């Protein structure tokens, strides 16, 4: 049986009765001496021998006064003895007693008269060492005063975890009188489920004897402070043993650590906010895409900061043709909605992509027009009506339990783009000023990313529009050729490259086939591509050899600052079934002949246009009906993860299917060779010879 089970009792002993000796009486070593009516010693306890030095055989039968008292005190002793025996009134006090070794010992005495069953009187003398008794009294007095006056709550519980003693401080903490604690089990007083942990700790301390210091912290309301502020108490436990090692119970010390707890909580909250800002810096703005940036902002803030988050941008920010309004409703486009759990609050907001108008009295409109964040710590029905777009949405927010709300404007470079809306429903804590500052910081960082994405998207749209306007819509029908083409802008960024293709009619039913790539990206690259395409068309009209055309383009490109380009230029004569081709630093075309494996043409590579000073060479080859010539830019085959030779081999394998139509072949090449994160654009032109 463990110590926590308490001491064993016999079948006839009431609960709590112990057959073991008291540790305190053993510490005091109380001596018992019994005198007859004449003052002779008739009983002598072992403790008397320890205290006075005489063994029983030397003391029994002796007059106590002569044995234990110096002669000068005999009269006083005899007087007190006589009074006790005659009146039955007890006497006590400290008195010098002669020890066997001749020294005087100050002994605390209690003398009383005893009556036996025959009517004879005896005198019982109980004594203990006076200095020892005084030391115990001082310790008890000190402990009692300290415990009574201590601001730390102290409770003594027996081995069954029943209250034995409670000091005033703990009485105030519990809000229960001390007398109502006594004899009751710990969990009868501390009924909340959170006190299961201290109860288990008490049993462990009783079993092991190992103290638990400041190991458990309980947070809650205090009857001594009925206000809304929560208190925190630290609990320490010690096992109580007597000098013989018998387990008496457990001492519980409860210290109010509210200030320390709140300081630690505030520090942890500050660290959490800093971590959230750092997380937002890393996760928001990973792409130059407005919608993705908004989703990243929502994902960072849920559930760490809010239960439901919305990101809305003024429609005039995304649509430059829609003017912003200073009065009346504000028109927003929802970009992102994120909830920590399924909730009706999501139905109260607009889904991503939807455009909605908020009246001027709505908080969202006020936030955007003033540029100031808004905090509604405890939202009531009136607040919900101003938060929601309409009455139906307000009712949904109320049913979802939204009780706290805040708005932070999305402000970048002095312009307000929209707002970040945050709600709490399941999280019981209301938003505070620190939460509002955190939301404003995250919104500010995200707004810059959204503005960058919007700006790049606008530039990309302009560049794509320019480039597409410079490319042919569809290859023209040419004698002796079947044609198919594709252009795909870069997928991973908002920049576009300078890739182009062209099909140019020449005299005598001949056709010029051109694919080129201006190195660089953006509007400047697209404009340079347009100039080169125009020049190529002009030189093609002169019916020049492909090498001569590239020579002229090289001189033009040399005059364009900071730009070089690669190009492949070919002419096809259907009457002779001949193709003349030259390249300027471009990847080799693929020739697909009927019944043979596709092959990369072994052509003189030449230098890119704009390098200057290096001649180009023209190569002639025959094209039989059904043969295909595949021209492409490097965006189709180049990747960071594979060698270019490996990718060119894959291209040839994909082209080894002559029965497919040219349109099907173009789609297959783009589907198999392109990836969503490819950083380059692609121009592709396929020509098949036919009778």
TAPE-V179360 format. One line per field, one symbol per residue. burial: + if it has 24 or more other C-alpha atoms within 12 Angstrom, else -. A space follows every 10 residues. Layout:
# TAPE-V179360
burial->???
This chain:
# TAPE-V179360
burial->--++-++--- ---------- -------+++ +++++++-++ +++++-+++- ++++----++ -++++++++- ------+--+ ++-++----- +---+++++- ----++++++ ++++------ ++++++++++ -++------- ------++-+ -+++++++++ ++++++++++ ++++---+-- ++---++-++ -------++- +++++++-+- ++---+++++ -+-------- ++++++++++ +----+++++ ++++++++-- ---------- --+--++--+ +-++++++++ ++++++++++ ++-+++++++ ++++++++-- ---+-----+ ++++++++++ --++++++++ -+---++++- -++++++++- +++++++-+- --+++++++- --++++++-+ ++++++++++ ++--++++++ ++++++---+ +---++++++ ++++++++++ ++++++++++ +-++-+++-+ ++--+--+++ ++++++++++ +-++++++++ ++++++---+ ++++++++++ ++++++++++ +++++++-++ --++++++++ +++++++--+ --++++++++ ++++--++++ ++++++++++ +++----+++ +-++++++++ ++--++++++ ++++++++++ ++++++++-- ------++-+ ++++++++-- -+--+++-++ --+++--+++ +++++++++- -
